[in-house]
Every structure is written in structure tokens, then in C-alpha cells.
Amino acid sequence: MVAIRLRRAGSKKRPFFRVVVTDSRTARDSSFVEILGHYNPRTKPAVVKVDKERVDFWLKKGAVPSDTVRTLIKRHLTPAPAAAPATTAPGASPAEAN
């Protein structure tokens, strides 16, 4: 089975991760099929750069994202919902707003 998961890079105590497509049976930092992007959790805010088109391609092929990658995709690659229109003050009726 093909998986989309994080591959650790960086030095000791300074983690940096690559988002890769790999066979699910391989070790975490061993061979991979393709690098889709990277994730740096040490910056504020965390930097996530992933090629959305390639992620969609691999998901359509049947690749299964890890829990962490699924969360990253959900938080950083999906468009933010549109802001709700301004409402009236709490307790005021809509007729009083006009």
C-alpha cells in the first residue's frame, strides 16, 4: 500500500519534515517515491509547503495519508470558510437594527 507520510530531516533537536509518498512497509527515513513538500514545526507559525495538485493525484491513486499528514492537509491546504456577515448586537431584534 502507498502512504503519504512525514520523513524526518534536520539535525538533533531541530526537526524538519518532508512530506513524501512511500510504501507503507518501509522504514520512516528510508526510500520514497516522491517528495510532495515540507513541514517545519519550529517556526512561529509553522511553515507547511505542499504541492496540492500532487497530493490530490496520489490520493486519487489510492495513497493513504498518515494521521499527521491528514491534519496538515486539513489545516493548511483547504480553503478557509468565508467570514460570516456582521450581525446585530446581542439581544437586539432585527427590526431595531434598521
N, C-alpha and C positions, 0 to 999 in steps of 0.2 A: 504494500500500500504506500502511496506517496503522501508525504506530510509537509505542511508548511510550518516551520518552527524557527526558534531562535538558535543561533550558533554564537557562542561566546568568543569575543576577541578582546583586545586590550590587555593591559598589564595587571599585575597583582593589585587587588583592592581598587581597581579602576575599570569596572566592567563596561564593555561596549558590545553591542549585539548586532549581528547581521540576520536579517530575515531571509531564510533560504528554503528552497524546495529540495527535499531529500527523501530517501527511502526510510520508512519508519523503523526499520530494523537496525539501521546504522547507529553508531555512537554519536553523541551530541556534536562533537567537533570534528567528525570525520568527513568523508566525501559528501558532495552535494551535487544537485543537478543544475541549479540556477540561483543566483543571488537576486532577491527582489527588492532589497533596500536595507536600511539600517535603523537602529534604535539606540539612543544614548540617554539612559535614565539619570545620569549625574548632572545634567544641566537643568536649570530652572527657567522655564518649563522644559520638560523632557522633549528631546528632538526625535521625531519619527518621520523618516522619509522613505516611502514605499511606493513602488510603481503600481498604481491601482489597476491599470489595464492588465498587467501580467498576473496580479493576484486573481482578478476575475477569470483570466484564461485558465489558470491552474485549478481554481475552484470548479469551473465547468468541466474540466478533465477528471474530476473526482478526488482532488487533493483534499486532505482533512487538516484544517488549521489546529494548532495546539490551543489550549485554553488561553495562554498569554497572548498569542498572535490574534486570536479571535477578539480579545478585549482591545488590543491595539487598533485593529481594523474598525471596530465599532466606535471607538472614541475619536480616532484621528482621521479616518478615511470616509466616514459617512457624513453627508452634509448636515449642518446644524438645522434644527427646526426653525421655521420662520417665527419671528417675535410676535407675540400676541398684541393686538391693538390696545391702546390705552383705555382703561376702564374708568368709570366714575369713582368718586370717593366711597369708601366703605360706609354702608348704612344709608346712602342717598339713593333715592329712587330714580329710575331713568328719566322720568318726567321732570325732575328737578334739575337735571343736567343741562337742559335746554334753556 
